[in-house]
Amino acid sequence: MPLPIVLRRRVGRDLAAGFQYYEAQSPGLGERFVAAARTAFEAIGRYPQMFATINGDMRRAVVSTFPYAVFYRIERDRVVVLAVLHTARDPKLWPPARTPRN
């Protein structure tokens, strides 16, 4: 049974920024980006431990077809998605050493 996915507020901003960028490149591409991110969320919910641990208990799943990654933590009864970021971002900026879990 898949674990429920909880999205932090910043995830909405991350998706909106990616959508706007890709939609400006080509109409419909923004929708494909968001759909690919949702597919990644579904895979994370079904197989949360399948993806690489990158920092303590934080994990990363790559978004298919787009240069983005989903950063998340597995909790006892849910998965918390912390961010969806472009993979070319400066690694010093993300992930933070410890992200609060509220």
Backbone torsions as a table, in degrees:
resi	resn	phi	psi	omega
1	MET	NA	128.8	-178.9
2	PRO	-64.3	147.1	173.9
3	LEU	-80.3	146.5	175.4
4	PRO	-65.5	146.6	179.0
5	ILE	-104.5	128.6	175.8
6	VAL	-114.0	126.4	-179.6
7	LEU	-101.6	127.4	172.4
8	ARG	-68.1	158.3	-179.3
9	ARG	-55.7	-39.9	-176.9
10	ARG	-63.2	-24.0	179.7
11	VAL	-62.3	-40.3	176.7
12	GLY	-60.5	-41.1	178.0
13	ARG	-66.8	-41.5	179.1
14	ASP	-61.3	-45.3	-179.9
15	LEU	-66.3	-39.9	179.5
16	ALA	-63.8	-41.4	179.5
17	ALA	-65.3	-43.3	177.6
18	GLY	-64.0	-42.8	178.6
19	PHE	-58.8	-49.4	-177.8
20	GLN	-61.6	-42.0	179.7
21	TYR	-62.1	-51.8	-176.7
22	TYR	-69.9	-33.4	178.4
23	GLU	-66.5	-35.1	177.1
24	ALA	-68.6	-28.3	178.9
25	GLN	-73.8	-41.2	-177.6
26	SER	-163.3	123.0	179.6
27	PRO	-54.0	132.0	-179.5
28	GLY	95.8	-21.0	-178.8
29	LEU	-69.7	-32.6	176.7
30	GLY	-62.3	-42.0	177.6
31	GLU	-63.6	-38.6	178.6
32	ARG	-66.0	-37.0	176.5
33	PHE	-61.9	-49.5	-179.2
34	VAL	-62.8	-40.3	177.7
35	ALA	-62.7	-40.1	178.8
36	ALA	-65.6	-39.3	177.1
37	ALA	-64.6	-41.8	177.9
38	ARG	-63.1	-37.9	176.2
39	THR	-62.3	-40.5	176.6
40	ALA	-63.2	-41.4	178.1
41	PHE	-60.2	-43.3	180.0
42	GLU	-62.4	-42.8	178.6
43	ALA	-63.6	-40.5	178.3
44	ILE	-62.9	-43.0	179.0
45	GLY	-62.8	-38.9	-179.4
46	ARG	-76.3	-41.4	-174.6
47	TYR	-131.5	63.4	-172.0
48	PRO	-61.5	-28.8	-177.2
49	GLN	-89.0	-1.4	-177.9
50	MET	-70.3	-27.3	-172.4
51	PHE	-93.3	156.5	-172.4
52	ALA	-64.1	138.8	169.4
53	THR	-83.1	131.0	-176.1
54	ILE	-117.7	-22.9	-177.1
55	ASN	-159.9	101.8	-177.7
56	GLY	63.7	-117.7	179.6
57	ASP	-101.4	7.8	178.5
58	MET	-81.6	140.0	179.6
59	ARG	-122.9	164.0	-178.9
60	ARG	-136.3	131.6	173.5
61	ALA	-121.5	135.1	-179.3
62	VAL	-84.1	140.3	176.5
63	VAL	-82.6	125.1	-178.2
64	SER	-59.7	135.6	173.6
65	THR	76.4	-17.4	-177.1
66	PHE	-120.9	149.5	-178.6
67	PRO	-82.0	55.5	-179.7
68	TYR	-126.6	155.6	176.4
69	ALA	-132.3	147.9	176.9
70	VAL	-100.9	126.0	177.9
71	PHE	-105.2	130.5	-174.9
72	TYR	-151.9	167.5	174.1
73	ARG	-127.9	145.1	175.1
74	ILE	-95.9	125.6	173.5
75	GLU	-108.6	177.5	-174.1
76	ARG	-55.0	-44.0	-173.2
77	ASP	-126.3	15.4	-179.2
78	ARG	-164.1	170.3	173.5
79	VAL	-117.4	131.7	179.0
80	VAL	-108.5	116.4	177.0
81	VAL	-86.9	123.2	-174.8
82	LEU	-93.0	-36.1	-176.0
83	ALA	-165.8	157.0	171.2
84	VAL	-127.3	108.4	-170.6
85	LEU	-125.4	149.8	174.2
86	HIS	-64.9	136.9	-175.5
87	THR	-71.8	-11.3	178.4
88	ALA	-87.7	-0.1	178.6
89	ARG	-63.0	151.7	178.6
90	ASP	-61.2	120.3	-177.5
91	PRO	-62.6	-17.7	176.8
92	LYS	-70.5	-21.9	-179.0
93	LEU	-86.4	-21.8	-177.5
94	TRP	-152.5	145.3	-5.6
95	PRO	-81.2	153.9	175.4
96	PRO	-66.4	157.3	-177.7
97	ALA	-58.0	-37.7	179.8
98	ARG	-151.2	122.1	178.5
99	THR	-103.9	126.5	178.6
100	PRO	-57.5	149.9	-174.6
101	ARG	-102.3	36.0	-180.0
102	ASN	-95.9	NA	NA
